[in-house]
Amino acid sequence: MLRKDAVRTVGFIMAAAMILFSFAAFAQEIAVPAGTKGMTFWQICVAGGWTMIFIGLCSILGMALIIDLFISLRKSAMMPADYLMAVKTSIKNGDMQGATNLGSLRKGFLVNVVQAGIDKSGHELQIIQDSMTIVGGKEATGLQQKIGYLSSIGTISPMLGLLGTVLGMIQSFNVIAFEAGLGKPTLLAAGVSQALITTAFGLIVGIPVMAFFFYFRNKAQEITTDIEITTGEIALMLAGKSKG
């Protein structure tokens, strides 16, 4: 299971990198209109200094996480209707072994929580609910941590841009102080350019990532609430069978 997750993560990172490289190639074409002089997209990135490397890595990781969450954080994936129907039918028929077998064939948020309740079948309702709550809490925490990585990337990217800005301004003042930069505007412009470029790219990465963070966080809360309601109904069914 862990190997599959690792392969999927690597695949998402590669896909994100390809998308970004394609965007960079397109941006390079439109960065400098025909018949005019200026810096290409790659020259702009190079002018931003070494902090652009880390901002680029943040953009790749952020896009990989966004693609992963769009695929995995779906109600149909986290609450499979066919599994729900099958497990409810098995519980109604008193076929606990069949319900257990259904859980062994699949993994996921809802499946793991329901399986925890089935493992406590035969006990009182409170014991069943407590078992399901513990597993549900662990699953929800893991999901929120995964989404929280987007918040970290969205916070770090502008900070890296700010660091590049400070370094660029230091470079500019060094030119003025030690190299007579006022008489050499090209040398002075290099530091100012670095300062503006890193700030812009840090915000370009950070703003969309934070927007997706809030979107996925709200979506996860909505799905988690639906899972709590559904598993609560299953707990009552298991408790009814226990009394029977």
LUMGUMAR-683035 format. One record per residue: residue number from 1; residue in one letter; x, y negated, z of N, C-alpha, C in turn. Coordinates in steps of 0.2 Angstrom, whole numbers, plus 2048, in hexadecimal, padded with zeros to 3 digits. Layout:
N
R   i aa n_u n_v n_w ca_u ca_v ca_w c_u c_v c_w
R NUM  A   X   Y   Z    X    Y    Z   X   Y   Z
...
//
This chain:
244
R   i aa n_u n_v n_w ca_u ca_v ca_w c_u c_v c_w
R   1  M 804 806 800  800  800  800 804 7FA 800
R   2  L 80A 7FA 804  80E  7F4  805 812 7F3 7FE
R   3  R 814 7F9 7FB  817  7F9  7F5 813 7F6 7EF
R   4  K 80C 7F7 7EF  808  7F4  7EA 807 7ED 7EB
R   5  D 807 7EB 7F2  806  7E4  7F3 80C 7E0 7F1
R   6  A 812 7E3 7F2  818  7E0  7F0 819 7DF 7E8
R   7  V 817 7E4 7E5  817  7E4  7DE 812 7DF 7DB
R   8  R 80C 7DF 7DE  807  7DA  7DC 80A 7D2 7DD
R   9  T 80D 7D1 7E3  810  7CB  7E5 815 7C9 7E0
R  10  V 81A 7CD 7DE  81F  7CC  7D9 81C 7CA 7D2
R  11  G 817 7CE 7D1  813  7CD  7CA 810 7C6 7CA
R  12  F 80D 7C4 7D0  80A  7BD  7D0 80F 7B8 7CF
R  13  I 815 7B9 7D3  81A  7B4  7D2 81D 7B3 7CB
R  14  M 81E 7B9 7C8  820  7B9  7C1 81B 7B5 7BC
R  15  A 815 7B7 7BE  80F  7B3  7BA 80F 7AC 7BB
R  16  A 810 7AA 7C1  810  7A3  7C3 816 79F 7C0
R  17  A 81C 7A3 7C0  822  7A0  7BD 821 79F 7B5
R  18  M 81E 7A4 7B2  81C  7A3  7AB 818 79D 7A9
R  19  I 812 79D 7AD  80E  797  7AC 811 790 7AD
R  20  L 815 790 7B2  819  78A  7B4 81E 788 7AE
R  21  F 821 78D 7AC  826  78C  7A6 822 78A 7A0
R  22  S 81C 78D 79F  819  78B  799 816 784 799
R  23  F 814 782 7A0  812  77B  7A1 818 776 7A0
R  24  A 81E 778 7A2  824  774  7A2 826 773 79A
R  25  A 825 778 796  826  778  78F 822 773 78C
R  26  F 81B 773 78E  816  76F  78B 817 768 78D
R  27  A 819 767 794  81B  760  796 821 75D 793
R  28  Q 826 761 791  82C  75F  78E 82A 75C 787
R  29  E 825 75F 784  823  75C  77D 81F 755 77E
R  30  I 81C 755 783  818  74E  784 81B 749 788
R  31  A 821 74B 78B  824  746  790 827 740 78C
R  32  V 829 742 786  82C  73D  782 829 73C 77B
R  33  P 825 737 77A  821  737  774 826 736 76E
R  34  A 823 738 768  828  738  762 829 731 761
R  35  G 830 730 75F  832  729  75D 835 725 762
R  36  T 834 728 769  837  724  76E 83C 728 772
R  37  K 840 724 776  846  727  77A 844 728 781
R  38  G 846 72D 784  845  72E  78B 847 735 78D
R  39  M 846 736 794  848  73D  796 843 742 795
R  40  T 845 748 793  841  74E  793 83F 750 79A
R  41  F 83A 755 79A  838  758  7A0 83D 75B 7A4
R  42  W 842 75F 7A1  847  762  7A4 84C 75D 7A7
R  43  Q 84D 758 7A3  852  753  7A5 84F 74F 7AB
R  44  I 849 74E 7AB  845  74B  7B1 846 750 7B7
R  45  C 846 756 7B6  847  75B  7BC 84E 75B 7BF
R  46  V 852 75B 7BA  859  75A  7BC 85B 754 7BF
R  47  A 858 74E 7BD  859  748  7C0 857 748 7C7
R  48  G 852 74C 7C9  84F  74C  7D0 854 74F 7D5
R  49  G 859 752 7D3  85E  755  7D8 85C 75C 7DA
R  50  W 860 75E 7DF  85F  765  7E1 859 766 7E5
R  51  T 856 761 7E7  84F  763  7EB 84A 765 7E6
R  52  M 84B 764 7DF  846  766  7DA 846 76D 7DA
R  53  I 84B 771 7DC  84B  778  7DB 847 77B 7E0
R  54  F 847 778 7E6  842  77B  7EC 83B 779 7EA
R  55  I 83A 773 7E8  833  771  7E6 830 775 7E0
R  56  G 835 777 7DC  833  77C  7D6 831 783 7D9
R  57  L 835 785 7DE  834  78C  7E1 82D 78B 7E5
R  58  C 82C 786 7E8  825  785  7EC 81F 785 7E7
R  59  S 820 782 7E1  81B  782  7DC 81A 789 7DA
R  60  I 81F 78D 7D9  81E  794  7D6 81B 798 7DC
R  61  L 81D 798 7E2  81A  79C  7E7 813 79A 7E8
R  62  G 811 793 7E8  80B  791  7E9 806 793 7E4
R  63  M 808 793 7DD  804  796  7D8 803 79D 7D8
R  64  A 808 7A1 7DA  807  7A8  7DB 802 7AA 7E1
R  65  L 802 7A6 7E6  7FD  7A7  7EC 7F6 7A5 7E9
R  66  I 7F6 7A0 7E6  7EF  79E  7E3 7EC 7A3 7DE
R  67  I 7F0 7A6 7DA  7EE  7AB  7D5 7EC 7B1 7D9
R  68  D 7F0 7B3 7DE  7EF  7B9  7E3 7E8 7B8 7E6
R  69  L 7E7 7B2 7E9  7E1  7B1  7ED 7DB 7B1 7E9
R  70  F 7DB 7AE 7E3  7D6  7AE  7DE 7D3 7B5 7DC
R  71  I 7D8 7BA 7DC  7D7  7C1  7DA 7D4 7C5 7E1
R  72  S 7D8 7C4 7E6  7D6  7C8  7EC 7D0 7C5 7F0
R  73  L 7D0 7BE 7F1  7CB  7BB  7F5 7C4 7BA 7F1
R  74  R 7C1 7C0 7F0  7BB  7C0  7EC 7B6 7C4 7F1
R  75  K 7B0 7C2 7F1  7AB  7C5  7F5 7AA 7CC 7F2
R  76  S 7AA 7CD 7EC  7A9  7D4  7E9 7AF 7D8 7EB
R  77  A 7B5 7D6 7EB  7BB  7DA  7ED 7BB 7DB 7F5
R  78  M 7B9 7D6 7F9  7BA  7D7  800 7B4 7DB 803
R  79  M 7AE 7DA 7FF  7A8  7DD  802 7A5 7E1 7FC
R  80  P 7A8 7E7 7FA  7A6  7EB  7F5 79F 7EE 7F6
R  81  A 79A 7EC 7F1  793  7EE  7F2 793 7F6 7F2
R  82  D 796 7F9 7EE  796  800  7ED 798 804 7F3
R  83  Y 79D 801 7F7  79F  804  7FD 79A 803 802
R  84  L 797 7FD 803  792  7FB  808 78C 800 807
R  85  M 78A 801 801  784  805  800 785 80C 802
R  86  A 78B 80F 800  78D  816  802 78E 817 809
R  87  V 791 812 80D  793  813  814 78C 813 818
R  88  K 788 80E 816  781  80D  819 77D 814 818
R  89  T 77D 816 812  779  81C  811 77C 822 815
R  90  S 783 823 816  786  828  81A 784 827 821
R  91  I 784 821 824  782  820  82B 77B 822 82C
R  92  K 777 820 827  770  821  828 76E 829 828
R  93  N 772 82C 824  771  834  824 775 837 829
R  94  G 779 833 82E  77C  837  833 783 83A 831
R  95  D 785 838 82B  78B  83C  828 791 837 829
R  96  M 793 838 830  799  833  832 79F 835 82E
R  97  Q 7A0 83C 82D  7A6  83E  829 7A6 83B 822
R  98  G 7A1 83B 81F  7A0  838  818 7A2 831 819
R  99  A 79F 82D 81E  7A1  826  81E 7A8 825 820
R 100  T 7AB 829 824  7B3  829  825 7B7 82A 81F
R 101  N 7B4 82F 81B  7B8  830  814 7B8 82B 80F
R 102  L 7B2 827 80F  7B1  821  80B 7B6 81C 80D
R 103  G 7B8 81B 814  7BC  816  816 7C4 818 814
R 104  S 7C5 81F 814  7CC  821  813 7CE 820 80C
R 105  L 7C9 81F 807  7CA  81F  800 7CB 817 7FE
R 106  R 7C9 813 802  7CA  80C  801 7CD 808 807
R 107  K 7D0 802 805  7D2  7FE  80A 7D0 7F7 809
R 108  G 7D0 7F3 80E  7CD  7EC  80E 7CB 7E9 814
R 109  F 7C9 7E3 814  7C6  7DF  81A 7C0 7E3 81D
R 110  L 7BB 7E3 819  7B5  7E6  81B 7B5 7EE 81D
R 111  V 7B9 7F1 818  7BA  7F9  819 7BD 7FA 820
R 112  N 7C3 7F6 821  7C6  7F8  827 7C2 7F6 82E
R 113  V 7BE 7F1 82D  7BA  7EF  833 7B4 7F5 834
R 114  V 7B1 7F7 82E  7AC  7FC  82F 7AF 803 831
R 115  Q 7B5 804 82F  7B8  80A  831 7BA 80A 839
R 116  A 7BB 805 83B  7BC  804  843 7B6 806 846
R 117  G 7B0 803 844  7AA  805  847 7A8 80C 846
R 118  I 7A9 80F 840  7A8  816  83F 7AC 81B 844
R 119  D 7B2 819 845  7B7  81C  84A 7B4 81D 851
R 120  K 7B0 818 853  7AD  817  859 7A6 81A 859
R 121  S 7A4 81D 854  79D  81F  854 79C 824 859
R 122  G 796 824 85C  795  828  862 795 825 869
R 123  H 798 81E 869  798  81A  86E 793 815 86F
R 124  E 793 811 874  78E  80C  875 78F 806 870
R 125  L 78A 802 86F  78B  7FC  86A 790 7F8 86B
R 126  Q 791 7F6 872  796  7F1  874 79D 7F4 872
R 127  I 79E 7FA 873  7A5  7FD  871 7A6 7FD 86A
R 128  I 7A1 7FF 866  7A2  7FE  85F 7A3 7F7 85C
R 129  Q 79F 7F2 85F  7A0  7EB  85D 7A7 7E9 85F
R 130  D 7AA 7EB 865  7B0  7E9  867 7B6 7EB 862
R 131  S 7B5 7F2 860  7BA  7F5  85C 7BA 7F1 855
R 132  M 7B4 7F0 853  7B4  7EC  84C 7B6 7E5 84D
R 133  T 7B5 7E2 852  7B7  7DB  853 7BF 7DA 853
R 134  I 7C2 7DF 857  7C9  7DF  857 7CC 7E0 850
R 135  V 7CA 7E5 84C  7CC  7E6  845 7CB 7E0 841
R 136  G 7C5 7DD 842  7C3  7D7  83E 7C7 7D1 83F
R 137  G 7C9 7D0 846  7CD  7CB  847 7D4 7CB 844
R 138  K 7D6 7D1 844  7DD  7D2  841 7DD 7D1 83A
R 139  E 7D8 7D3 836  7D7  7D2  82F 7D6 7CB 82E
R 140  A 7D2 7C8 831  7D1  7C0  830 7D7 7BC 831
R 141  T 7DB 7BE 837  7E1  7BB  838 7E6 7BC 832
R 142  G 7E7 7C2 830  7EB  7C3  82A 7E9 7BF 824
R 143  L 7E3 7BF 823  7E0  7BB  81D 7E2 7B3 81E
R 144  Q 7E1 7B1 824  7E2  7AA  825 7E9 7A8 824
R 145  Q 7ED 7AD 827  7F5  7AC  826 7F7 7AB 81F
R 146  K 7F4 7B0 81B  7F6  7B0  814 7F4 7A9 810
R 147  I 7EE 7A7 812  7EB  7A0  80F 7F0 79B 812
R 148  G 7F2 79B 819  7F6  796  81C 7FC 795 818
R 149  Y 7FF 79A 815  805  799  811 804 793 80C
R 150  L 7FE 792 809  7FD  78D  805 7FE 786 808
R 151  S 7FB 786 80E  7FC  780  812 803 77E 814
R 152  S 807 783 815  80F  782  816 812 77F 810
R 153  I 810 782 80A  813  780  804 811 779 802
R 154  G 80A 777 803  808  771  802 80B 76B 807
R 155  T 80D 76D 80C  810  769  811 818 768 810
R 156  I 81B 76D 80E  822  76D  80D 824 769 806
R 157  S 820 76A 801  822  767  7FB 822 760 7FB
R 158  P 81D 75C 7FE  81E  755  7FE 824 753 803
R 159  M 826 757 808  82B  756  80C 832 756 808
R 160  L 832 75B 804  838  75C  800 839 756 7FB
R 161  G 833 754 7F8  833  74E  7F4 836 748 7F8
R 162  L 833 747 7FE  836  742  802 83D 742 804
R 163  L 840 748 805  847  749  806 84B 747 7FF
R 164  G 848 749 7FA  84B  747  7F3 84B 73F 7F3
R 165  T 846 73C 7F5  845  735  7F5 84A 732 7F9
R 166  V 84B 734 7FF  850  731  804 857 732 801
R 167  L 859 738 7FE  85F  739  7FB 861 735 7F5
R 168  G 85B 734 7F1  85C  72F  7EB 85D 728 7ED
R 169  M 85A 726 7F3  85B  71F  7F5 862 71E 7F8
R 170  I 864 723 7FC  86B  723  7FE 870 722 7F9
R 171  Q 86F 726 7F3  873  726  7EE 873 71F 7EA
R 172  S 86D 71C 7EA  86D  715  7E7 871 710 7EB
R 173  F 870 710 7F2  873  70C  7F6 87B 70D 7F6
R 174  N 87D 713 7F5  884  714  7F5 887 711 7EF
R 175  V 883 711 7E9  885  70E  7E3 886 707 7E4
R 176  I 881 704 7E7  881  6FD  7E8 887 6FB 7ED
R 177  A 888 6FF 7F2  88E  6FD  7F7 895 6FE 7F4
R 178  F 896 704 7F1  89C  706  7EF 89E 706 7E8
R 179  E 899 705 7E3  89B  706  7DC 898 700 7D9
R 180  A 897 6FA 7DC  894  6F4  7D9 88E 6F6 7D4
R 181  G 889 6F9 7D7  884  6FC  7D3 880 6F6 7D0
R 182  L 880 6F0 7D3  87C  6EA  7D0 87E 6E9 7C9
R 183  G 885 6EA 7C8  888  6E9  7C1 887 6EF 7BD
R 184  K 885 6F5 7C0  884  6FB  7BC 87D 6FE 7BD
R 185  P 878 6FB 7BA  871  6FD  7BB 870 705 7BA
R 186  T 874 708 7B5  873  70F  7B4 874 713 7BA
R 187  L 87A 711 7BD  87B  715  7C3 876 714 7C9
R 188  L 874 70E 7C9  86F  70D  7CE 868 710 7CD
R 189  A 866 710 7C6  860  713  7C4 860 71B 7C5
R 190  A 866 71E 7C5  866  726  7C6 863 727 7CD
R 191  G 865 724 7D2  863  725  7D9 85B 723 7DA
R 192  V 859 71E 7D7  852  71C  7D8 84E 721 7D4
R 193  S 850 723 7CE  84D  728  7CA 84C 72F 7CE
R 194  Q 851 731 7D1  851  737  7D5 84B 736 7DB
R 195  A 84B 730 7DE  847  72F  7E4 83F 72F 7E1
R 196  L 83E 72C 7DB  837  72C  7D9 835 733 7D6
R 197  I 83A 737 7D3  838  73D  7D0 836 742 7D5
R 198  T 83A 743 7DB  839  748  7E0 833 746 7E4
R 199  T 831 740 7E5  82B  73E  7E8 825 740 7E4
R 200  A 825 73F 7DD  820  741  7D9 81F 748 7D8
R 201  F 824 74C 7D8  823  753  7D7 821 756 7DD
R 202  G 824 754 7E3  821  757  7E9 81A 756 7EA
R 203  L 817 750 7E8  810  74F  7E9 80C 753 7E4
R 204  I 80F 754 7DE  80C  757  7D8 80B 75F 7DA
R 205  V 810 761 7DE  80F  768  7E1 80B 768 7E7
R 206  G 80C 764 7EB  808  764  7F2 801 763 7F2
R 207  I 7FF 75E 7EE  7F7  75C  7EE 7F3 762 7EB
R 208  P 7F4 765 7E5  7F0  76B  7E3 7F0 771 7E8
R 209  V 7F6 772 7EB  7F7  778  7EF 7F3 777 7F5
R 210  M 7F3 771 7F8  7EE  76F  7FE 7E7 770 7FC
R 211  A 7E5 76D 7F6  7DE  76E  7F4 7DC 775 7F4
R 212  F 7E0 77A 7F1  7DF  781  7F1 7DE 784 7F8
R 213  F 7E3 781 7FC  7E3  784  803 7DC 783 806
R 214  F 7D9 77D 806  7D3  77B  809 7CD 77F 805
R 215  Y 7CE 780 7FF  7C9  784  7FB 7C9 78B 7FE
R 216  F 7CF 78E 7FE  7CF  795  800 7CD 796 807
R 217  R 7CF 791 80B  7CE  792  812 7C6 792 814
R 218  N 7C3 78E 810  7BB  78E  811 7B8 794 80E
R 219  K 7BB 796 808  7B8  79C  805 7B9 7A2 80A
R 220  A 7BF 7A3 80D  7C1  7A8  812 7BC 7A8 818
R 221  Q 7BB 7A2 81A  7B6  7A2  820 7AF 7A4 81E
R 222  E 7AD 7A2 818  7A6  7A4  816 7A6 7AC 815
R 223  I 7AB 7AF 812  7AB  7B6  811 7AB 7BA 818
R 224  T 7B0 7B7 81C  7B0  7BA  823 7AA 7BA 827
R 225  T 7A6 7B5 826  7A0  7B4  829 79B 7BA 827
R 226  D 79B 7BA 820  796  7C0  81D 799 7C7 81F
R 227  I 79F 7C8 820  7A1  7CE  822 79F 7CF 829
R 228  E 7A0 7CA 82E  79D  7CB  835 796 7CD 835
R 229  I 792 7CA 831  78B  7CB  831 78A 7D3 82F
R 230  T 78D 7D5 829  78C  7DB  827 78F 7E1 82B
R 231  T 794 7E0 82E  797  7E5  833 793 7E5 839
R 232  G 790 7DF 83B  78B  7DF  841 785 7E4 840
R 233  E 783 7E4 83A  77D  7E8  838 77F 7EF 838
R 234  I 785 7F1 836  788  7F8  836 789 7FA 83D
R 235  A 78B 7F6 841  78C  7F7  848 786 7F9 84B
R 236  L 780 7F6 84A  77A  7F8  84C 778 7FF 84A
R 237  M 779 800 843  777  806  840 77B 80C 844
R 238  L 782 80B 845  786  810  849 784 811 850
R 239  A 782 80C 853  77F  80C  85A 778 810 85A
R 240  G 774 80F 855  76E  813  855 76F 81A 854
R 241  K 774 81C 850  776  823  84F 779 826 855
R 242  S 77C 822 859  77F  824  85F 77A 826 864
R 243  K 775 822 864  76F  823  869 76B 829 867
R 244  G 76B 82A 860  767  830  85E 76B 836 85F
//
